Amino acid sequence: MELGALVVTQGSHGTQQIDNSTLPVLGKTVLDRWVERVQGLGINLLSVVDSDLLGSDRLHTMIDWAKKGVDQILLILVGSYSDVDLLDVVRFHHEGQHRITRVFDPLGPLGISLLDRQIILNSNFETHKLGPAGPSTRYDFLGYSVRLSSPSAYRKLVEDALEGRCDVKPNGLEAERNVWIHPAAHVNPSVRLEGSCYVGAYTRLNPGVVLRGRSSVEHNCDIDIGTTLDHASVLPNTYLAPGLCVRNSIIDGTRLENLDRGISVDLGPLGLSGRKKPISIPSSTPSVIRNRSLGETSFCVQVPIVPDAVDRASAQVEANGQ
Amino acid sequence: MISNGMVVVKQLPDGRARRKRREFLAEIKQLARESYRPQLIVDLPSRKLTSEVLDLLLSCAEQMEKSEGRVSVAGASPEAAVILELTQLTSVVNVFPSVSEAVGIDASRFGSEDLNDGRHLAA
């Protein structure tokens, strides 16, 4: 029984809106985490596409796979994160001999579906609708899930992950209880890490910096002297000036999203933050699957599993019994 | 003569006009010299916060501190309020939604007298 998986990102819909699924959450994006879980099922036929792509194009891909003999396709619309056990969804689908299985939580559909080959082959290409399969079957999931529809939802996922309330594992080493630091981060000895927090790869925390309130700093950031982060997240490649106090906010380069007031402020003209030159971080997700083109040859790829530096470091720590 | 508890409402000059900023600061220095515990209320409607404006606010707070006075900011936009919190200026200036609210609190605590071109308030 061959399975394929199509993972569809939120896309920008032609606006300035940020696609939360492509923002790192404690070192890895939600998209990367979904891809890893799909890989964990042993699915090698995997494609990641942007939702900006026309529905007909996505359907075309699935039909193409079905014609080539793929028996079932796992379709994941990355608008949410959930701890759902994909293997259990596949098992549920098989045991019930369902044609379409859709995963729901108490708030509604989670954007995860498992489709049978025959349904896809019978689909209506003109209307972008799947074939006449009758009603789909619900798979009810009562575990952890969060819809990534707002900056607040992003912060909730970060906080829940740091507190161990979901299966998102920080991409780093646990220096103390719930304090996660990537081996490639530089943390000055005078930095105060109060409670759960995360420091990403190649990030520099300068003297006197304070992290509290389940704050996170993603990779390649530079937090200058004496700045305090309280219930805040700093996205990759961001510089923060000295002596600031960032509360209940997300900062991405020069843009600050204040969650208390629900407003966005440009800090660039004030020189309070800046965008650093990006660096490439080794990832377990090969870049080829991020190809958004519809070229048939580049659309479907075999995905090798490449452990990254942290996985190796973690393995080393475990091997040393630390 | 030293005035006690004077309340003065002023608008900040354009952050880009250096001469006006100097003149403004000179007035504040005079206020600080000639009064005890003065209350300076800076009206900020639609004024975009630039680094020069932040610098000026800090200088005002410094001058007021010399005569045990206090600076309040009124009418700041939500964006400006966020920046004041971010830069921790809220530890040296009070922030109010409007001048009337700033005055309502200030006037109950302080008296007032006239001062040149500022708006002056009775206690």
Interface residues (C-beta under 8 A of the other chain):
Chain A: G243 L244 C245 V246 R247 S249 L256 N258 R261 I263 V265 L267 P269 L270 G271 L272
Chain B: L49 T50 S51 L54 P78 E79 A81 V82 I83 E85 L86 T87 Q88
